[in-house]
């Protein structure tokens, strides 16, 4: 069970909760965890700007997602390496 509860919504928040959420369909006062997505997006934008300034073509490539088997293999290898 949670140790603490969310604060109660104000009357204004109760009247229009969709106006106070950070992300659509996310409960008010709950902040979604985005992980590394903002950092990766920032790196992609920086690469685009640097290429533009240098007069080079920016050609991002699609990288297919890892299969579950490959992800598990890499995670196990990293865990062994940390021991």
N, C-alpha and C positions, 0 to 999 in steps of 0.2 A: 504494500500500500504506500502511496505517496506520503512523504513526511510533511509537506506543506501543500496548501491548496492555492489555486489561482485567486487573485483578488476579485471581488465581485465587480460586475460591470456597473458603470454609472447609468443614470437614466438616459442620458444622451446616447451612450453606447448600446443600450438595450433597444432604443428606438430605431437605430440604423447600424447594426453590427457590421454590415458589409463595408461601411466607410472607414472602419478602424482596423481592419485586418491588414497584415503585411503582404499576404499572398491570397489570391482568390481561393475560396473554400477552405481557408485555414482559420481556426478559431482566434478571436481577438485575444491579445496578450500572449500569444504563442509565437515565438520567432522560429521560422524554419531554419534548419541547419543546411547550409549549401555546400559545405565541405570545400573542396579545392576548385570548384567551378569558377568562382570569381577570379582566382589567380590564373587559371588556364586561359580564361577570356582575356585578361589583361596582357598575358604573354602574346596571344594571337594578335591583339590590337597593336602592341608595341612592334611586333615583327612586321606588320603591315605598314606602319608609319616609317620604320627604319628603311624598309625596302623602297617606299615611295620617295623618301628623301635622297636615297642613293641612286634613284632612277632604275631600280631593278624591278622585275615582275614578281609579285607575290603569288605563289601558287600553292595554296594549302592542299594537303592530300588527305583523303579519307583513310582513317585507320579503323579497321573492323574491331569490334569489341572482342575481348578474350572469351574463350569458352569457359564454362564452369570448371572443366578439368584442368585447363591451363592456369586459371586463376588460383585454384587450390594448390597446384604444383608450385607456383611462384610463392604463394603464402607460406607453404611448408618449408621451402628453401630459405626464405627470409627468417623464419622462426628458428631454423637450425643454425643459421649464421649468427643470430643474436645470442646463442647459448655460449 
